Amino acid sequence: MKNYFAKMKPTATCPPRKPVSKIIWSWIGAFLGILLVSVIGKYLSSIELTNLFLIGSFGASAVLVYGAPLAEFSQPRNLVGGHVISAIVGVTIFSLLGEQNILSSPTAVSLAIVAMHFTRTLHPPGGATALIAVIGGEKVHSLGYEYVLYPVFLGSIIMLLVALFVNNMSKNPKRHYPVYWF
């Protein structure tokens, strides 16, 4: 037990706050990314393609791709692949087990993580994307595998395009995007 608790002993101090310029670029990217996803979602709902476009996991993706654009989890492969693979897993688990099964949510999230690991597309918000496919309610469930295409694929592509635009506008050579594509 002593060894177990010894692992929790801090080995470093909290890192300093990021420079204001990085905070501002993060804000601009997150604002524009979520705004664009929201606006396109409103447009699509007005032409009756879908009435659900802005999913919660995009908020977490915004933190990564605009706040930490150099992180492995933030790269295009991870952003798009992680969401799409997790959406496929989530919809499949819902199709097989339904929403009310106590195993549906943990199975969807855990298998999404496994699938992202195997495909090298680990993107933490993908876990939420899989979970939303299971607990998202009738609007999400009625989409079936269309959920993978929109909102998930299209929304992640929009966020990627905004990330490419905003993250490369800074004159800071340490702020660029992406580090790798595939």
C-alpha positions, 0 to 999 in steps of 0.5 A: 500500500505504501508503494501505491501511495508513493506513486502519487507524490508530486515530482514536479511543480505546476507549469507557469501560465501560458503567455497572453498571446497564446491565450488570445490565439486559443480564444480566437480559434475556439470561438471561430471553430465552435461558431462555424460549426454552430452556424453550419448546423443552424443552416443544415437544420433550416434545410432539414438535413439535421437538427443536431450538429453541435455536440459536446465533444467538440468543445473538448476538441476546441481546447486541444486543437486551439489551446494545444495545437502541437499536442499529439492528441490535437493533430488532424489524424487524431481529431478527425479519425478519433471522432469518426472511429468513436462515432462508429463504435458508439452507434454500433454499441447502441445498435447492439445493446440499446441505451438502457443496458447498463453496459452500453455506455462503458462498452462504447467508451472503452471500445472507442479508446481501444479502437483509437489506440489501434488506429493511432488516432487517440483523441480524448474527446472521442470518448465523449463522441462514443458516449453521445451516440449511446446517451444522446437521446432520440434525435441522435439515435434517429440519425443512426450511422448518419451521426458519423457523417454529420455532425461528427465527420463534418463538424471535425473537418470544420474545426480542422479547417479553422485550426489550420487557418488560426493556428498558422496566423501567429507570427510565433514560429512555435505556434503552427499546425499541424505537426503531422497529417498521417 
